[in-house]
Amino acid sequence: MVSTPPALAIIPARGGSKSIPRKNIRSFGGQPLIAWTIAAARQASSVERVIVSTDDPDIADLARRCGAEVPFLRPSWLAEDDTLDLPVFEHAVRWLDREDGYTPEIIVHLRPTSPLRPLECVDRAIHLLAENPSADSVRAVTPSGQNPFKMWRTCGDRLAPLLDHIEDEPYNLPRQSLPATYWQTGHVDAVRRATLLEAGSMTGRTILPLFIDPEYAVDLDTPLNWQQGEWLLGHAGLTVVRPPPVRDLSGFRILVLDFDGVLTDNRVQVLENGTEAVTCSRADGLGLAALRAAGFPVFVLSTETNGVVSARCEKLGIRCERDLDDKPSALRRVVAEEGVTMEQVIFVGNDRNDLGCLELAGLAVVPSGAHPEAVRSADWILSRAGGLGAVRELCDLLMEAQTK
């Protein structure tokens, strides 16, 4: 197995967009557009640093709040409408070398205008490049919607085929007879440092494809693209890397969790004697212990009747109510007992029976892979699934907010 060197992710985000003004900080699916790409970079296990290259102080401030580094402001002459990617990346890589002594072997290019990223696509691109030493780069592609062998250009007042080198009149052939063609999606490119700085290219000569499902292939270049992208996000059931809310979490006072699908992976093991067992995450338990030690109350509300709920919560030292017929009423009771407002409550659920609580809470959170109706009711979709670190992800962010 080839080891994968840690990569640098660079997100170019200039402030002077014309087609959609201020698009990098405009809300997409309830979060600033650039937050989606920063989240994808931070989630990738092969990425060790996430840098945003921008000329705009507002974008820089937002990017930092989303967890990216902005060690410099890009010079204005590298932020024009016609500025190419290559000088922007050369500037960033050389700045990091000169100022930080940081020289990563692989550089990842992530465009904010392709926010719907499959969960593993960044890591897949990096691994693919690392496993193929003869390759210069990896580029995300998807089958093209229209075959360029059926496209035309004008020569004076006449039409001429755009491509005509495979045989006579390819534009008159059936689609099935033409070579397959692909469109670069913008989700991710990975390039070697040597290719970038020594060959002076964003791709080099040997480019490997990373195939992306066409459902994810949206490029936010026009207002119509934006509407299409938000529709896909809300209705297509795509599993994508989602950012945490860019908001101040320090104002929340209690955390309330569903059990199945939140503290478990939503599966149950049934033994021959009828005993049921579930799978939980020790990482979640450690996160909850740290949160409780910091004085942050945690509760579990569950419709499940099985005693495994109480057993797990007792071990974690958190209050639990199970076998509930009316979870919203239970949530209101907990809020009243704690002397807080509903706006100060974070509720984490994953299915239809959580919808009432998700609608009541000040911050409605669901794990990755939650039921579509729960997802549509959520303010925040965690990057990890229930029972696989979703609660720990939230606990770590809450702990960070409490110490600021």
Kinemage of the C-alpha trace (Angstrom):
@kinemage 1
@onewidth
@group {chain A} dominant
@subgroup {mainchain}
@vectorlist {calphas} color= white
{ca met a 1} P 0.000 0.000 0.000
{ca val a 2} L 1.320 3.444 -0.970
{ca ser a 3} L 1.354 5.946 1.879
{ca thr a 4} L -0.544 9.151 1.224
{ca pro a 5} L 1.320 12.350 2.115
{ca pro a 6} L -0.750 15.007 3.866
{ca ala a 7} L -2.089 17.526 1.394
{ca leu a 8} L -2.683 21.266 1.349
{ca ala a 9} L -6.165 22.407 0.331
{ca ile a 10} L -6.431 25.826 -1.311
{ca ile a 11} L -9.829 27.457 -1.801
{ca pro a 12} L -9.739 30.480 -4.140
{ca ala a 13} L -12.474 32.989 -3.286
{ca arg a 14} L -12.140 36.485 -4.659
{ca gly a 15} L -14.574 39.202 -3.725
{ca gly a 16} L -15.421 40.636 -7.139
{ca ser a 17} L -17.862 38.111 -8.603
{ca lys a 18} L -19.993 39.690 -11.326
{ca ser a 19} L -22.526 37.003 -12.315
{ca ile a 20} L -23.665 36.526 -8.695
{ca pro a 21} L -22.384 39.454 -6.600
{ca arg a 22} L -20.719 38.472 -3.296
{ca lys a 23} L -21.542 34.838 -4.028
{ca asn a 24} L -18.822 33.365 -1.792
{ca ile a 25} L -20.533 34.753 1.325
{ca arg a 26} L -24.101 34.496 0.044
{ca ser a 27} L -26.339 31.947 1.786
{ca phe a 28} L -26.626 28.579 0.036
{ca gly a 29} L -28.828 26.000 1.760
{ca gly a 30} L -28.801 28.092 4.930
{ca gln a 31} L -25.013 28.482 5.137
{ca pro a 32} L -22.521 30.810 3.410
{ca leu a 33} L -21.409 29.280 0.118
{ca ile a 34} L -17.731 29.126 1.063
{ca ala a 35} L -18.585 27.243 4.289
{ca trp a 36} L -19.548 24.157 2.242
{ca thr a 37} L -16.138 23.901 0.623
{ca ile a 38} L -14.247 24.616 3.848
{ca ala a 39} L -16.231 21.835 5.531
{ca ala a 40} L -15.326 19.381 2.746
{ca ala a 41} L -11.648 20.240 3.089
{ca arg a 42} L -11.661 19.967 6.881
{ca gln a 43} L -13.479 16.638 6.794
{ca ala a 44} L -10.882 15.030 4.519
{ca ser a 45} L -8.473 12.933 6.553
{ca ser a 46} L -5.678 13.451 3.985
{ca val a 47} L -5.783 17.269 4.230
{ca glu a 48} L -3.583 18.819 6.919
{ca arg a 49} L -4.095 22.526 6.160
{ca val a 50} L -6.985 24.445 4.614
{ca ile a 51} L -6.071 27.830 3.126
{ca val a 52} L -8.473 30.356 1.625
{ca ser a 53} L -6.889 32.691 -0.927
{ca thr a 54} L -8.941 35.879 -1.082
{ca asp a 55} L -8.539 39.592 -1.668
{ca asp a 56} L -11.641 40.398 0.386
{ca pro a 57} L -11.490 41.091 4.177
{ca asp a 58} L -15.130 40.036 4.664
{ca ile a 59} L -14.512 36.670 3.005
{ca ala a 60} L -11.324 36.306 5.040
{ca asp a 61} L -13.156 36.902 8.331
{ca leu a 62} L -15.937 34.458 7.435
{ca ala a 63} L -13.450 31.817 6.269
{ca arg a 64} L -11.615 31.997 9.599
{ca arg a 65} L -14.897 31.566 11.489
{ca cys a 66} L -15.571 28.480 9.349
{ca gly a 67} L -12.259 26.945 10.398
{ca ala a 68} L -9.962 27.822 7.481
{ca glu a 69} L -6.650 29.662 7.575
{ca val a 70} L -6.302 32.991 5.793
{ca pro a 71} L -2.613 33.781 6.334
{ca phe a 72} L -2.524 36.509 3.668
{ca leu a 73} L -4.770 38.678 1.541
{ca arg a 74} L -4.310 37.996 -2.138
{ca pro a 75} L -2.927 40.990 -4.096
{ca ser a 76} L -5.556 42.814 -6.149
{ca trp a 77} L -3.705 42.080 -9.397
{ca leu a 78} L -4.372 38.386 -8.716
{ca ala a 79} L -8.107 38.963 -8.235
{ca glu a 80} L -9.219 40.294 -11.607
{ca asp a 81} L -12.043 38.850 -13.683
{ca asp a 82} L -9.579 37.248 -16.085
{ca thr a 83} L -7.003 36.051 -13.527
{ca leu a 84} L -6.025 32.431 -14.164
{ca asp a 85} L -5.813 29.782 -11.448
{ca leu a 86} L -2.092 29.124 -11.951
{ca pro a 87} L -0.684 32.456 -10.665
{ca val a 88} L -3.107 32.374 -7.724
{ca phe a 89} L -1.846 28.939 -6.695
{ca glu a 90} L 1.793 29.781 -7.347
{ca his a 91} L 1.405 32.829 -5.101
{ca ala a 92} L -0.179 30.813 -2.261
{ca val a 93} L 2.260 27.897 -2.407
{ca arg a 94} L 5.331 30.147 -2.598
{ca trp a 95} L 4.040 32.370 0.226
{ca leu a 96} L 3.631 29.340 2.491
{ca asp a 97} L 7.100 28.109 1.567
{ca arg a 98} L 8.707 31.504 2.199
{ca glu a 99} L 6.814 32.513 5.350
{ca asp a 100} L 6.069 29.130 6.997
{ca gly a 101} L 8.638 26.805 5.480
{ca tyr a 102} L 5.674 24.637 4.469
{ca thr a 103} L 6.182 22.543 1.326
{ca pro a 104} L 3.397 19.961 0.809
{ca glu a 105} L 3.822 17.453 -1.988
{ca ile a 106} L 0.146 17.469 -3.031
{ca ile a 107} L -2.039 20.563 -3.442
{ca val a 108} L -5.805 20.282 -3.665
{ca his a 109} L -7.879 22.830 -5.575
{ca leu a 110} L -11.417 23.210 -4.202
{ca arg a 111} L -13.826 25.620 -5.898
{ca pro a 112} L -16.612 27.142 -3.754
{ca thr a 113} L -18.965 27.085 -6.764
{ca ser a 114} L -19.190 23.263 -6.596
{ca pro a 115} L -20.589 22.866 -3.063
{ca leu a 116} L -22.372 19.499 -3.404
{ca arg a 117} L -19.478 17.155 -2.686
{ca pro a 118} L -19.795 13.422 -2.003
{ca leu a 119} L -18.405 12.557 1.431
{ca glu a 120} L -15.104 11.009 0.338
{ca cys a 121} L -14.328 12.775 -2.933
{ca val a 122} L -11.459 14.921 -1.591
{ca asp a 123} L -9.717 11.964 0.038
{ca arg a 124} L -10.321 9.822 -3.063
{ca ala a 125} L -8.593 12.387 -5.298
{ca ile a 126} L -5.573 12.625 -3.002
{ca his a 127} L -5.258 8.850 -2.635
{ca leu a 128} L -5.563 8.332 -6.395
{ca leu a 129} L -2.716 10.741 -7.086
{ca ala a 130} L -0.530 9.266 -4.329
{ca glu a 131} L -1.075 5.723 -5.649
{ca asn a 132} L -0.026 6.662 -9.192
{ca pro a 133} L 3.496 8.179 -9.096
{ca ser a 134} L 3.548 8.730 -12.867
{ca ala a 135} L 0.438 10.937 -12.748
{ca asp a 136} L 0.740 14.722 -12.568
{ca ser a 137} L -2.773 15.410 -11.321
{ca val a 138} L -6.304 14.157 -10.693
{ca arg a 139} L -9.377 15.994 -11.927
{ca ala a 140} L -13.027 15.377 -11.020
{ca val a 141} L -15.168 14.702 -14.093
{ca thr a 142} L -18.656 13.509 -14.952
{ca pro a 143} L -20.195 12.372 -18.276
{ca ser a 144} L -20.890 15.476 -20.354
{ca gly a 145} L -24.507 16.400 -20.885
{ca gln a 146} L -23.920 17.154 -24.580
{ca asn a 147} L -21.359 15.418 -26.753
{ca pro a 148} L -18.935 17.958 -28.289
{ca phe a 149} L -18.787 15.900 -31.504
{ca lys a 150} L -22.269 17.280 -32.150
{ca met a 151} L -21.207 20.877 -31.467
{ca trp a 152} L -20.425 23.597 -34.002
{ca arg a 153} L -18.406 26.761 -34.483
{ca thr a 154} L -18.829 29.481 -37.080
{ca cys a 155} L -16.375 30.180 -39.876
{ca gly a 156} L -17.502 33.431 -41.416
{ca asp a 157} L -21.134 32.918 -42.304
{ca arg a 158} L -20.942 29.104 -42.250
{ca leu a 159} L -21.000 26.344 -39.651
{ca ala a 160} L -18.028 24.084 -39.108
{ca pro a 161} L -17.881 21.114 -36.744
{ca leu a 162} L -16.142 21.797 -33.436
{ca leu a 163} L -14.498 18.368 -33.569
{ca asp a 164} L -14.081 16.355 -36.744
{ca his a 165} L -10.957 14.272 -36.378
{ca ile a 166} L -12.413 10.817 -35.645
{ca glu a 167} L -14.097 10.153 -38.999
{ca asp a 168} L -16.209 11.906 -41.610
{ca glu a 169} L -19.285 13.690 -40.320
{ca pro a 170} L -19.264 12.565 -36.668
{ca tyr a 171} L -22.089 15.050 -36.019
{ca asn a 172} L -24.378 12.857 -38.133
{ca leu a 173} L -23.640 9.688 -36.151
{ca pro a 174} L -25.930 8.387 -33.393
{ca arg a 175} L -24.902 9.338 -29.880
{ca gln a 176} L -24.055 5.737 -29.029
{ca ser a 177} L -21.430 5.594 -31.788
{ca leu a 178} L -19.448 8.579 -30.550
{ca pro a 179} L -16.585 8.466 -28.026
{ca ala a 180} L -17.602 9.063 -24.407
{ca thr a 181} L -16.731 12.586 -23.300
{ca tyr a 182} L -16.489 14.127 -19.834
{ca trp a 183} L -16.986 17.529 -18.255
{ca gln a 184} L -14.785 18.772 -15.400
{ca thr a 185} L -17.050 19.360 -12.438
{ca gly a 186} L -14.931 21.614 -10.207
{ca his a 187} L -15.479 19.451 -7.110
{ca val a 188} L -11.786 18.701 -6.613
{ca asp a 189} L -8.455 18.744 -8.431
{ca ala a 190} L -5.276 17.356 -6.903
{ca val a 191} L -1.906 18.316 -8.362
{ca arg a 192} L 1.698 17.666 -7.443
{ca arg a 193} L 3.773 20.562 -6.173
{ca ala a 194} L 6.372 19.906 -8.871
{ca thr a 195} L 3.723 20.065 -11.583
{ca leu a 196} L 2.506 23.394 -10.268
{ca leu a 197} L 5.832 25.134 -9.673
{ca glu a 198} L 8.292 23.428 -12.023
{ca ala a 199} L 6.075 22.615 -15.004
{ca gly a 200} L 3.980 25.766 -14.511
{ca ser a 201} L 0.705 23.890 -14.932
{ca met a 202} L -2.433 23.216 -12.905
{ca thr a 203} L -2.652 19.715 -14.380
{ca gly a 204} L 0.524 18.607 -16.162
{ca arg a 205} L 0.384 16.052 -18.954
{ca thr a 206} L -0.788 12.900 -17.190
{ca ile a 207} L -4.212 13.569 -15.690
{ca leu a 208} L -6.250 10.876 -13.947
{ca pro a 209} L -10.050 11.047 -13.792
{ca leu a 210} L -12.016 11.006 -10.562
{ca phe a 211} L -15.538 10.110 -11.650
{ca ile a 212} L -18.358 12.013 -9.943
{ca asp a 213} L -22.016 11.012 -10.101
{ca pro a 214} L -23.786 13.491 -12.437
{ca glu a 215} L -26.364 14.210 -9.712
{ca tyr a 216} L -23.686 16.140 -7.797
{ca ala a 217} L -22.518 18.131 -10.812
{ca val a 218} L -23.804 21.636 -10.190
{ca asp a 219} L -21.673 24.716 -10.890
{ca leu a 220} L -23.053 27.926 -9.353
{ca asp a 221} L -22.293 30.384 -12.109
{ca thr a 222} L -25.724 31.989 -12.616
{ca pro a 223} L -28.814 32.695 -10.457
{ca leu a 224} L -30.568 29.782 -12.204
{ca asn a 225} L -27.679 27.437 -11.289
{ca trp a 226} L -28.102 28.624 -7.704
{ca gln a 227} L -31.804 27.744 -7.669
{ca gln a 228} L -31.071 24.343 -9.208
{ca gly a 229} L -28.361 23.653 -6.632
{ca glu a 230} L -30.607 24.501 -3.684
{ca trp a 231} L -33.402 22.360 -5.135
{ca leu a 232} L -31.017 19.397 -5.430
{ca leu a 233} L -29.821 19.974 -1.880
{ca gly a 234} L -33.337 19.957 -0.495
{ca his a 235} L -35.042 17.329 -2.650
{ca ala a 236} L -32.578 14.957 -4.335
{ca gly a 237} L -31.563 13.083 -1.188
{ca leu a 238} L -27.861 13.538 -1.929
{ca thr a 239} L -25.342 12.627 0.757
{ca val a 240} L -22.956 15.579 0.802
{ca val a 241} L -20.446 17.167 3.154
{ca arg a 242} L -22.416 19.792 5.062
{ca pro a 243} L -20.963 22.629 7.118
{ca pro a 244} L -21.788 23.292 10.758
{ca pro a 245} L -23.733 26.491 11.298
{ca val a 246} L -21.660 29.634 11.170
{ca arg a 247} L -23.100 30.993 14.359
{ca asp a 248} L -22.145 31.591 17.956
{ca leu a 249} L -22.779 28.376 19.905
{ca ser a 250} L -21.907 29.983 23.231
{ca gly a 251} L -25.526 31.082 23.824
{ca phe a 252} L -26.908 27.546 24.093
{ca arg a 253} L -27.432 26.072 27.554
{ca ile a 254} L -28.605 22.453 27.252
{ca leu a 255} L -28.196 19.551 24.826
{ca val a 256} L -31.058 17.107 24.269
{ca leu a 257} L -30.531 13.927 22.264
{ca asp a 258} L -32.633 11.234 20.719
{ca phe a 259} L -31.124 7.770 21.299
{ca asp a 260} L -31.547 5.442 18.306
{ca gly a 261} L -29.783 6.815 15.237
{ca val a 262} L -28.037 9.507 17.292
{ca leu a 263} L -26.149 7.721 20.063
{ca thr a 264} L -26.403 4.463 18.066
{ca asp a 265} L -25.906 3.573 14.422
{ca asn a 266} L -29.667 2.919 14.176
{ca arg a 267} L -29.237 -0.849 13.992
{ca val a 268} L -30.274 -3.443 16.548
{ca gln a 269} L -28.877 -6.913 17.167
{ca val a 270} L -31.488 -9.427 18.308
{ca leu a 271} L -30.229 -12.555 20.071
{ca glu a 272} L -32.119 -15.861 20.024
{ca asn a 273} L -33.486 -15.236 23.514
{ca gly a 274} L -34.966 -11.926 22.378
{ca thr a 275} L -32.323 -9.729 24.005
{ca glu a 276} L -31.531 -6.616 21.991
{ca ala a 277} L -28.144 -4.935 21.701
{ca val a 278} L -27.048 -1.725 20.011
{ca thr a 279} L -23.739 -0.220 18.906
{ca cys a 280} L -22.558 3.064 20.408
{ca ser a 281} L -19.416 5.160 20.045
{ca arg a 282} L -16.885 5.495 22.867
{ca ala a 283} L -15.818 8.766 21.280
{ca asp a 284} L -19.359 10.083 21.785
{ca gly a 285} L -19.171 9.045 25.423
{ca leu a 286} L -15.909 10.895 25.980
{ca gly a 287} L -17.284 13.996 24.303
{ca leu a 288} L -20.398 13.945 26.477
{ca ala a 289} L -18.296 13.413 29.615
{ca ala a 290} L -16.208 16.487 28.809
{ca leu a 291} L -19.335 18.519 28.123
{ca arg a 292} L -20.930 17.493 31.417
{ca ala a 293} L -17.706 18.208 33.309
{ca ala a 294} L -17.847 21.723 31.903
{ca gly a 295} L -21.306 22.144 33.458
{ca phe a 296} L -23.344 21.686 30.273
{ca pro a 297} L -26.524 19.648 30.970
{ca val a 298} L -27.276 16.725 28.622
{ca phe a 299} L -30.555 14.795 28.333
{ca val a 300} L -31.836 11.864 26.285
{ca leu a 301} L -35.477 11.641 25.199
{ca ser a 302} L -36.485 8.422 23.460
{ca thr a 303} L -39.602 6.596 22.321
{ca glu a 304} L -37.685 3.303 22.642
{ca thr a 305} L -38.995 0.935 25.307
{ca asn a 306} L -35.927 -1.283 25.612
{ca gly a 307} L -33.883 -0.934 28.776
{ca val a 308} L -30.670 -0.629 26.768
{ca val a 309} L -31.433 3.106 26.540
{ca ser a 310} L -31.408 3.524 30.314
{ca ala a 311} L -28.352 1.304 30.677
{ca arg a 312} L -26.275 3.354 28.262
{ca cys a 313} L -27.406 6.680 29.701
{ca glu a 314} L -26.711 5.503 33.252
{ca lys a 315} L -23.165 4.617 32.250
{ca leu a 316} L -22.756 8.018 30.614
{ca gly a 317} L -24.210 9.746 33.681
{ca ile a 318} L -26.890 11.605 31.766
{ca arg a 319} L -30.576 11.929 32.487
{ca cys a 320} L -32.809 9.759 30.330
{ca glu a 321} L -36.532 9.482 29.646
{ca arg a 322} L -37.604 6.544 27.471
{ca asp a 323} L -40.874 4.960 26.314
{ca leu a 324} L -42.190 8.447 25.503
{ca asp a 325} L -45.402 8.932 23.545
{ca asp a 326} L -45.038 12.708 23.344
{ca lys a 327} L -41.429 13.847 22.979
{ca pro a 328} L -42.224 17.561 22.416
{ca ser a 329} L -44.069 17.690 25.763
{ca ala a 330} L -41.119 15.995 27.440
{ca leu a 331} L -38.776 18.546 25.877
{ca arg a 332} L -40.925 21.431 27.157
{ca arg a 333} L -40.850 19.898 30.647
{ca val a 334} L -37.060 19.573 30.617
{ca val a 335} L -36.683 23.168 29.434
{ca ala a 336} L -38.971 24.445 32.207
{ca glu a 337} L -37.135 22.422 34.861
{ca glu a 338} L -33.769 23.743 33.720
{ca gly a 339} L -34.979 27.336 33.708
{ca val a 340} L -33.877 28.044 30.151
{ca thr a 341} L -35.694 29.119 27.004
{ca met a 342} L -36.329 26.917 24.000
{ca glu a 343} L -33.977 29.172 22.010
{ca gln a 344} L -31.148 27.992 24.271
{ca val a 345} L -31.760 24.311 23.485
{ca ile a 346} L -29.907 22.139 20.991
{ca phe a 347} L -31.864 19.062 19.967
{ca val a 348} L -30.350 16.210 17.958
{ca gly a 349} L -32.729 13.782 16.248
{ca asn a 350} L -32.758 11.632 13.159
{ca asp a 351} L -36.269 10.535 12.174
{ca arg a 352} L -39.921 11.457 11.855
{ca asn a 353} L -40.635 10.980 15.549
{ca asp a 354} L -38.140 13.779 16.246
{ca leu a 355} L -39.780 16.385 13.999
{ca gly a 356} L -41.742 18.050 16.817
{ca cys a 357} L -38.614 18.534 18.930
{ca leu a 358} L -36.544 19.659 15.939
{ca glu a 359} L -39.125 22.357 15.232
{ca leu a 360} L -39.166 23.546 18.870
{ca ala a 361} L -35.445 23.730 19.591
{ca gly a 362} L -33.321 26.802 19.095
{ca leu a 363} L -30.853 24.696 17.088
{ca ala a 364} L -32.162 21.612 15.264
{ca val a 365} L -29.372 19.145 14.467
{ca val a 366} L -29.367 15.791 12.640
{ca pro a 367} L -26.568 13.292 11.939
{ca ser a 368} L -25.463 12.465 8.430
{ca gly a 369} L -27.828 9.930 6.882
{ca ala a 370} L -30.879 11.058 8.863
{ca his a 371} L -34.379 10.613 7.442
{ca pro a 372} L -35.080 13.163 4.646
{ca glu a 373} L -37.920 14.784 6.604
{ca ala a 374} L -35.635 15.287 9.585
{ca val a 375} L -32.952 16.704 7.295
{ca arg a 376} L -35.397 19.236 5.885
{ca ser a 377} L -36.287 20.347 9.433
{ca ala a 378} L -32.670 20.725 10.526
{ca asp a 379} L -30.587 23.866 10.946
{ca trp a 380} L -27.424 21.786 10.859
{ca ile a 381} L -26.504 18.401 9.429
{ca leu a 382} L -23.442 16.868 11.097
{ca ser a 383} L -20.691 15.376 8.948
{ca arg a 384} L -20.762 12.045 10.804
{ca ala a 385} L -23.510 9.471 11.215
{ca gly a 386} L -25.252 8.477 14.419
{ca gly a 387} L -23.229 6.075 16.543
{ca leu a 388} L -20.150 6.903 14.472
{ca gly a 389} L -18.980 10.143 16.047
{ca ala a 390} L -21.797 12.577 15.260
{ca val a 391} L -22.361 13.453 18.925
{ca arg a 392} L -18.618 13.817 19.527
{ca glu a 393} L -18.418 16.236 16.593
{ca leu a 394} L -21.086 18.396 18.205
{ca cys a 395} L -19.592 18.116 21.706
{ca asp a 396} L -16.186 19.275 20.497
{ca leu a 397} L -17.695 22.363 18.854
{ca leu a 398} L -19.727 23.160 21.957
{ca met a 399} L -16.649 22.803 24.166
{ca glu a 400} L -14.745 25.124 21.867
{ca ala a 401} L -17.572 27.673 22.087
{ca gln a 402} L -17.706 27.473 25.875
{ca thr a 403} L -14.010 28.315 26.221
{ca lys a 404} L -14.032 31.364 23.953
